Amino acid sequence: RRRTIQAQEHLLMTNQPPSLPHPASSIRARMPLVIMLLFGIAACDRNPATDPAPNHEAAATPTNRIAIPHPVRRNLGIEFARVEVRSIESTLRVPGHFELLPNARRDHPAPLEGTVEILVSELDPVAPGTPLFRLAGPEWFELEDRIDKTITRLDSLNPIREASRRQKESLTERVSLWQERLNQLKRLQEAEGGNTTAVSQARVIVDEARNEIAELMKEDARLDADESMLKTELTSLLERRDRILGIGPCSQDDELGLLVCSAVEGVVEKIVATPGTHVAEGDAILSIIQPDRVRVRGRMLQSDLPLVSEGLSARISAPNAASDQTLPSMPATIRLSPIADPDGRTIDLLVTPERVEPWARPGVSVSLEVILEGGRLELAIPERAIVANGGVPMVFRRNPSDPDQAIRIDADLGRSDGRWIEILSGVGEGDQIVVAGQDQLLLATGGERPATGHFHADGTFHAEDH
C-alpha cells in the first residue's frame, strides 16, 4: 500500500507515468500488496456496530444557582451574614465591653445568725420564689416566739380595759346616786334639822366611790402605757421580721428554719458561704445576677470629643468579623460619662442597647459603632463576602424562598470602611449573604473555570451528573 501511495505521489510530482515492469514480475510484486489491502479492508469492516460513537453532546451551560443542602453547608463550612443598614463613611468605632447595670446584681447576706444550708448551685437559673438557702438557729425561733408573746399580751389588755370601763361606769352611777341623796339630806338638815349621821354616811360613800374611780383611771393610764410599749415592741419585732423576709420572701413556711427565696429572675453568680457552717448576721451567702440587664462601656479618645455628642445613635457589634453572621448587632443611644480619665486621655461612653441579643453577656468585648452627625444609612455587607470572578466582584445570596439554594449575583458595590462595604442593588435588608465557602460555590456555578455538577455530602464537587 505504501508503494502504491509513493507511486501516486511520484506521478503527481513528475506528471509522467512511471516505468512499468514486466507483467509477470509486476504481478508477483503486487501480490503482497493485494493481500495486505484485503486484510486491511476486513479489519476495518470488523464489528462496525461496536465502535464507540463520538460524544458530540455539548457541555451543559453553567447556572448562577447551586444547591447547598445542610450536609454541604456543614462540610464546606458555609456561613452567612445578613445585609444590614449601616453608615459606612460617618462611623466612629470605639472598643468596649458589656457590663451589668448597677441594679442587676443582688447580694444575699445572712439576715440573722445560724447554720446555713445552700439549696442551689452556681450558674443555676432561678425565678421569683425559688428557695436559695436555709438558716437554722435559735434566733429566728426566738424572734417568732417574742412576736407571738407580744401579740398575746396586747390582746390580754382588751378584757382588762373593758372590765375597768364597766367598773367606772358603775362607780360613776353610784357617785351620782349618792351625791343626789347627800344633797337631799343636806336640804332636810338645813330645813328641819335632819340626821347628821346619815349625812356623814352618804358623804363617806360618795368619797369612796370617787376614790375608786380615781384608782381605775390610774389603772387605765397604766394600761395605756403598757399598750403603747407593747405596740412599739411589736412594731420593732415585725419590722425586723419583715426586713429578714424581705431579703428573699418565700410563699411556703419552713419548720426547719428561715427559708430565703429569690425575689427576681436571674442566675446564681457565686456562692460565698460553705454549706453547713455557722454564719453571723450580715455575712455574705450568695449573689444573683440578671444577665440580660447589661450596658456597654466604651473607651473613646478625648480627641474625638468634637465629633461625638450626647444622644447620637450607635450600633453594638461583635468585634471579630468571623462572628458577624451569628451575632447580630444591637441599636443603642450613647451617653457620655461626666468624668474623663486625665491620665489615659480617654472618656467613657455608656450605652444601653434598645434590645438585648442572647450573645450579650457581661464581659463580652464589643465594637461600639457611633453614627456621627450627617451620616447616611445604606445597605452594607461584610467585605469578606466579596469573591472575584475574573476581576468582577460577586456575592452569593441565599435564596429567600429556598434556604437550600444559593444565587450568584454581580456585586454592585459602593463605599467601604474596611470591614463593611455598601451594596447598591441585588439584595435587601435582612437577606443572607455567604461569607465563608463562596470559592467552592463560584467554581460550581462556572466562575473562572466553568463547571456543572453537584456537591456530595462530604463537601466534594462532582462535575458530572450520576
matplotlib code that plots the C-alpha trace (Angstrom):
import matplotlib.pyplot as plt

x = [0.0, 2.9, 4.5, 1.2, 0.9, 4.5, 3.9, 0.9, 2.9, 5.7, 3.1, 1.7, 5.1, 6.5, 3.3, 4.7, 3.7, 6.2, 8.0, 6.2, 7.9, 7.5, 3.9, 4.9, 7.2, 4.7, 2.0, 4.4, 5.4, 1.8, 0.5, 1.7, 0.1, -3.2, -3.2, -2.4, -5.2, -7.7, -6.7, -6.9, -10.4, -11.5, -10.0, -11.7, -15.1, -15.0, -17.9, -18.6, -21.6, -19.4, -17.2, -17.9, -19.6, -18.0, -19.7, -20.8, -23.1, -22.5, -21.3, -24.1, -24.5, -23.3, -26.0, -26.0, -27.8, -26.4, -27.9, -26.5, -28.3, -27.4, -24.7, -23.0, -23.1, -21.7, -18.8, -17.9, -18.1, -20.6, -21.5, -23.9, -24.2, -27.2, -27.5, -27.6, -28.4, -25.3, -23.5, -20.3, -18.4, -19.6, -18.9, -16.6, -15.6, -14.9, -13.8, -15.9, -17.4, -20.7, -21.1, -24.0, -26.3, -25.8, -29.1, -28.6, -26.8, -28.5, -26.3, -27.9, -26.2, -27.3, -30.3, -29.6, -27.2, -27.4, -26.3, -26.6, -27.8, -27.3, -30.2, -28.8, -25.6, -23.6, -25.0, -28.4, -31.3, -33.7, -37.2, -39.1, -39.9, -37.0, -35.5, -31.9, -30.7, -32.0, -30.8, -31.3, -30.7, -32.5, -32.6, -35.3, -37.5, -36.9, -38.0, -41.2, -41.8, -41.4, -43.8, -46.4, -46.0, -46.2, -49.3, -50.8, -50.0, -51.6, -54.7, -54.9, -55.2, -58.5, -60.5, -58.9, -59.7, -63.3, -63.7, -62.3, -64.6, -67.6, -66.5, -66.0, -69.5, -70.9, -69.0, -70.0, -73.6, -73.1, -71.4, -74.2, -76.9, -75.3, -74.4, -78.1, -79.1, -76.4, -77.8, -81.3, -80.0, -78.3, -81.5, -83.5, -80.9, -81.0, -84.8, -85.8, -82.5, -82.0, -79.9, -76.3, -75.2, -77.0, -75.4, -72.0, -72.5, -73.7, -70.6, -68.3, -69.9, -69.6, -65.9, -65.1, -66.7, -64.8, -61.6, -62.3, -63.0, -59.6, -57.8, -59.5, -58.3, -54.8, -55.1, -56.3, -53.3, -51.1, -52.8, -52.4, -48.6, -48.3, -50.2, -48.1, -44.9, -46.1, -47.2, -43.7, -42.0, -44.3, -43.6, -39.9, -40.2, -42.4, -40.1, -37.1, -39.0, -40.2, -36.7, -35.4, -38.2, -37.8, -34.3, -36.0, -39.7, -41.0, -44.5, -44.1, -43.4, -40.4, -40.3, -36.5, -35.5, -35.6, -36.1, -34.7, -36.0, -35.1, -37.1, -36.1, -35.4, -31.7, -28.7, -26.7, -23.4, -21.4, -21.8, -19.6, -20.7, -19.7, -22.8, -23.2, -21.1, -22.2, -22.6, -23.2, -25.8, -24.6, -22.2, -22.3, -24.1, -24.5, -25.3, -27.7, -27.3, -29.7, -27.5, -30.0, -29.7, -26.5, -24.9, -21.8, -18.9, -16.7, -13.5, -13.0, -10.1, -10.7, -9.5, -12.8, -15.0, -15.7, -17.2, -19.4, -22.4, -24.9, -27.8, -26.1, -27.2, -24.9, -24.7, -23.2, -21.4, -19.3, -15.6, -14.4, -15.8, -15.9, -18.9, -21.0, -23.2, -24.2, -24.0, -26.5, -25.8, -28.0, -29.1, -28.5, -28.1, -24.9, -24.3, -21.1, -19.6, -19.5, -15.9, -13.0, -9.6, -6.8, -4.0, -5.2, -6.8, -9.9, -13.6, -16.2, -19.2, -22.2, -24.6, -27.8, -29.0, -32.6, -32.9, -30.6, -29.5, -28.7, -25.0, -24.8, -23.2, -21.2, -17.5, -18.1, -15.9, -17.7, -17.2, -19.3, -20.1, -21.1, -23.0, -21.8, -23.9, -24.6, -24.0, -26.1, -27.5, -27.2, -27.3, -24.0, -22.4, -19.1, -16.2, -15.2, -18.4, -16.9, -15.4, -13.6, -14.5, -12.1, -11.9, -15.7, -16.8, -19.6, -21.6, -23.8, -27.2, -29.2, -32.4, -35.2, -37.7, -35.4, -32.8, -31.0, -30.0, -27.5, -27.7, -24.6, -25.1, -22.8, -21.9, -22.8, -20.5, -20.1, -18.0, -16.2, -14.9, -12.5, -15.0, -18.3, -19.0, -22.0, -24.0, -26.2, -28.5, -29.5, -30.1, -32.4, -32.2, -32.1, -31.0, -28.4, -25.0, -22.4, -19.3, -17.4, -17.2, -18.0, -14.9, -16.3, -19.7, -18.1, -16.4, -19.6, -21.5, -19.0, -16.8, -13.2, -13.4, -17.0, -18.2, -21.5, -22.4, -23.3, -21.9, -21.6, -22.5, -18.7, -18.3, -16.6, -17.8, -18.7, -18.6, -20.9, -24.5, -24.9]
y = [0.0, 2.4, 1.6, 2.4, 5.7, 6.6, 5.8, 8.1, 10.9, 10.4, 10.6, 13.8, 15.4, 14.4, 14.5, 11.4, 7.8, 5.6, 2.9, -0.3, -3.6, -6.9, -8.2, -11.4, -9.7, -7.0, -9.5, -11.3, -7.9, -6.8, -10.0, -9.0, -5.5, -7.0, -9.4, -6.6, -4.5, -7.3, -7.9, -4.2, -3.9, -6.9, -5.4, -2.0, -3.7, -6.0, -5.2, -1.7, -1.5, -1.9, 1.1, 3.8, 6.7, 10.1, 12.2, 15.3, 16.4, 20.0, 20.8, 21.9, 25.7, 26.9, 28.3, 31.0, 28.8, 26.0, 23.6, 23.8, 21.4, 21.1, 18.4, 20.5, 23.7, 21.8, 20.1, 23.2, 25.5, 27.8, 30.7, 33.6, 37.2, 39.4, 42.5, 45.4, 49.1, 50.9, 54.2, 53.4, 56.7, 58.6, 55.9, 56.1, 52.7, 52.6, 49.4, 48.4, 45.6, 44.6, 45.1, 44.6, 47.5, 48.7, 47.2, 43.9, 42.2, 41.1, 40.1, 37.9, 38.2, 36.2, 38.0, 36.5, 34.2, 30.4, 27.4, 27.8, 25.2, 26.0, 24.9, 26.0, 25.6, 28.2, 29.1, 27.7, 29.7, 31.0, 32.5, 34.6, 32.2, 29.8, 28.6, 29.7, 28.8, 27.9, 29.3, 27.1, 28.6, 29.7, 33.4, 33.0, 30.9, 33.3, 36.2, 34.4, 33.5, 37.1, 38.3, 35.7, 36.6, 40.4, 39.9, 37.8, 40.4, 43.1, 41.0, 40.5, 44.2, 44.4, 42.4, 44.3, 47.6, 46.5, 45.5, 48.8, 50.7, 48.9, 49.4, 53.1, 53.3, 51.6, 53.8, 56.9, 55.9, 55.2, 58.5, 60.3, 58.5, 59.1, 62.6, 63.3, 61.6, 63.6, 66.8, 65.8, 65.1, 68.4, 70.2, 68.3, 69.1, 72.7, 72.8, 70.6, 69.7, 66.3, 63.4, 64.4, 60.7, 60.0, 62.9, 61.8, 58.2, 59.5, 61.7, 58.8, 56.6, 59.3, 59.9, 56.1, 55.8, 58.8, 57.3, 54.0, 55.9, 57.7, 54.3, 53.0, 56.0, 55.4, 51.7, 52.9, 55.2, 52.2, 50.1, 52.8, 52.9, 49.1, 49.1, 51.8, 50.0, 46.6, 48.2, 49.8, 46.5, 44.6, 47.2, 46.7, 42.9, 42.9, 45.3, 43.1, 40.0, 41.9, 43.0, 39.5, 38.1, 41.0, 39.7, 36.7, 36.2, 32.6, 31.6, 28.4, 28.1, 26.0, 24.3, 23.7, 27.3, 30.5, 29.8, 32.5, 32.6, 34.6, 37.8, 38.1, 36.0, 35.5, 33.2, 32.3, 34.1, 32.8, 31.1, 32.5, 30.6, 27.0, 24.7, 23.6, 26.4, 28.8, 32.4, 35.6, 38.2, 40.1, 37.5, 37.0, 33.9, 34.1, 36.6, 36.5, 38.5, 39.3, 38.7, 40.4, 43.7, 45.0, 48.0, 48.7, 50.8, 52.0, 54.0, 56.8, 59.2, 62.7, 64.0, 62.6, 64.6, 67.3, 64.5, 63.0, 64.4, 63.1, 61.2, 60.0, 56.7, 53.8, 50.1, 47.4, 44.7, 41.8, 42.8, 39.9, 39.7, 35.9, 36.1, 38.7, 36.1, 34.6, 37.6, 40.2, 43.8, 45.9, 49.5, 51.9, 55.6, 56.8, 58.8, 60.5, 59.9, 63.1, 62.2, 61.7, 60.0, 62.6, 60.1, 58.0, 60.9, 58.9, 59.3, 56.5, 56.1, 54.4, 52.7, 50.7, 48.6, 49.0, 45.3, 42.6, 39.7, 36.3, 36.8, 40.0, 38.9, 40.8, 40.9, 40.2, 42.6, 44.6, 47.2, 50.3, 52.0, 55.6, 57.1, 60.7, 63.6, 63.8, 60.1, 58.4, 55.0, 52.4, 48.7, 47.0, 43.6, 42.3, 42.8, 39.1, 38.2, 39.5, 37.0, 37.9, 36.3, 37.4, 40.8, 41.1, 41.2, 38.7, 37.6, 34.6, 35.4, 32.7, 32.2, 33.6, 31.1, 28.1, 28.1, 25.2, 27.2, 30.0, 32.5, 34.1, 37.8, 40.5, 42.8, 46.4, 48.0, 51.4, 52.8, 50.8, 51.3, 48.4, 45.9, 46.7, 47.7, 49.4, 47.2, 49.2, 46.5, 42.9, 42.4, 43.7, 44.3, 41.0, 38.9, 36.3, 36.5, 33.8, 34.9, 31.6, 28.8, 31.1, 30.0, 26.5, 27.9, 30.1, 27.1, 25.2, 28.0, 28.3, 31.1, 31.3, 27.6, 26.8, 23.7, 21.9, 19.2, 18.8, 18.6, 15.3, 15.2, 15.1, 18.5, 17.4, 18.7, 16.3, 17.7, 15.1, 14.0, 10.4]
z = [0.0, 0.8, -2.6, -4.4, -2.4, -3.3, -6.9, -6.9, -5.2, -7.8, -10.6, -9.2, -8.8, -12.2, -14.1, -16.0, -15.7, -14.0, -16.0, -16.0, -15.1, -16.8, -16.5, -14.7, -12.2, -11.7, -10.7, -8.3, -6.8, -6.3, -4.6, -1.1, -1.5, -2.6, 0.4, 2.8, 1.3, 1.6, 5.3, 5.9, 4.5, 6.5, 9.6, 9.1, 8.5, 11.5, 14.1, 12.8, 15.2, 18.3, 17.6, 20.2, 18.6, 19.3, 22.0, 20.3, 23.2, 24.1, 27.7, 30.0, 30.4, 33.8, 36.1, 38.7, 41.2, 43.2, 45.7, 49.2, 51.5, 55.1, 54.7, 52.1, 54.2, 57.1, 55.2, 53.2, 56.2, 54.5, 56.7, 56.3, 57.3, 57.0, 54.9, 57.3, 57.2, 58.2, 57.9, 56.0, 55.9, 59.1, 61.7, 64.7, 66.1, 69.8, 71.7, 74.7, 76.7, 78.3, 82.0, 84.4, 85.2, 88.8, 89.9, 88.1, 90.9, 94.2, 97.2, 99.8, 103.2, 106.3, 107.8, 111.2, 112.9, 112.3, 110.4, 106.6, 104.2, 100.5, 98.3, 94.8, 92.8, 90.9, 87.5, 88.4, 86.9, 89.5, 89.4, 92.0, 94.8, 94.2, 97.6, 97.8, 101.3, 104.8, 108.1, 111.2, 114.6, 117.8, 116.9, 114.2, 116.5, 119.4, 117.2, 116.2, 119.9, 121.0, 118.4, 119.4, 123.1, 122.5, 120.4, 123.2, 125.8, 123.7, 123.3, 127.0, 127.7, 126.0, 128.6, 131.4, 129.8, 129.2, 132.8, 134.1, 131.8, 133.2, 136.8, 136.2, 134.7, 137.8, 140.2, 138.3, 138.6, 142.3, 142.9, 141.1, 143.1, 146.5, 145.6, 144.9, 148.3, 150.0, 148.7, 149.8, 153.3, 153.4, 152.5, 155.2, 157.7, 156.9, 156.9, 159.8, 161.5, 159.8, 161.0, 160.9, 160.9, 157.7, 156.0, 157.1, 155.9, 152.5, 152.2, 153.0, 150.4, 147.8, 148.6, 148.5, 145.1, 143.8, 145.1, 143.4, 140.2, 140.6, 141.1, 137.9, 136.0, 137.2, 136.1, 132.7, 132.4, 133.3, 130.7, 128.1, 128.8, 128.7, 125.4, 123.9, 125.0, 123.6, 120.3, 120.0, 120.7, 118.3, 115.6, 116.1, 116.0, 112.9, 111.1, 111.9, 110.7, 107.5, 106.9, 107.2, 105.0, 102.6, 101.6, 100.0, 100.6, 100.3, 99.8, 101.9, 105.6, 106.8, 110.2, 109.9, 110.0, 108.0, 104.3, 102.0, 98.4, 95.3, 94.6, 90.9, 87.9, 87.2, 87.6, 90.7, 90.2, 93.1, 96.4, 99.2, 102.3, 102.8, 103.4, 107.0, 108.5, 111.2, 109.9, 111.7, 110.8, 107.7, 106.4, 102.6, 101.5, 97.7, 94.9, 92.0, 88.7, 85.9, 82.8, 80.4, 82.3, 80.7, 79.1, 77.1, 78.5, 75.6, 76.0, 73.5, 72.9, 74.2, 70.8, 69.3, 71.6, 68.9, 66.8, 69.4, 71.3, 73.8, 72.2, 69.0, 67.5, 67.8, 67.0, 69.2, 67.2, 67.8, 67.3, 65.1, 61.7, 61.9, 64.3, 62.4, 60.8, 64.2, 66.5, 65.3, 66.2, 68.5, 68.1, 71.0, 72.0, 73.6, 76.8, 77.7, 81.1, 83.2, 84.3, 81.9, 82.5, 82.5, 82.6, 79.7, 77.9, 77.4, 78.2, 78.7, 76.6, 78.4, 76.0, 76.9, 74.0, 72.8, 72.7, 74.2, 72.0, 73.6, 73.0, 75.1, 78.4, 81.0, 80.0, 76.2, 74.1, 71.5, 68.9, 69.5, 66.2, 66.7, 63.8, 63.5, 62.6, 58.9, 58.4, 55.6, 56.1, 53.3, 52.8, 53.5, 53.7, 55.2, 52.8, 53.2, 51.4, 48.1, 45.7, 42.5, 39.2, 36.5, 38.2, 38.6, 42.2, 43.0, 46.1, 46.8, 48.2, 50.0, 48.1, 50.4, 49.1, 49.2, 52.1, 50.5, 47.4, 46.8, 44.0, 42.4, 41.7, 40.4, 43.3, 42.6, 45.3, 46.8, 49.6, 52.2, 55.7, 55.7, 57.2, 55.6, 52.1, 50.5, 48.1, 45.7, 44.2, 44.1, 47.9, 50.5, 54.3, 56.1, 53.1, 54.0, 52.1, 52.1, 53.9, 54.0, 51.4, 48.4, 46.4, 46.0, 45.1, 42.4, 40.9, 40.9, 39.2, 36.3, 37.6, 36.3, 35.2, 34.1, 35.8, 36.3, 38.7, 42.3, 45.8, 47.6, 51.3, 52.1, 50.5, 47.3, 43.9, 41.2, 37.7, 36.1, 36.9, 38.1]

ax = plt.figure().add_subplot(projection="3d")
ax.plot(x, y, z, "-o")
ax.set_aspect("equal")
plt.show()
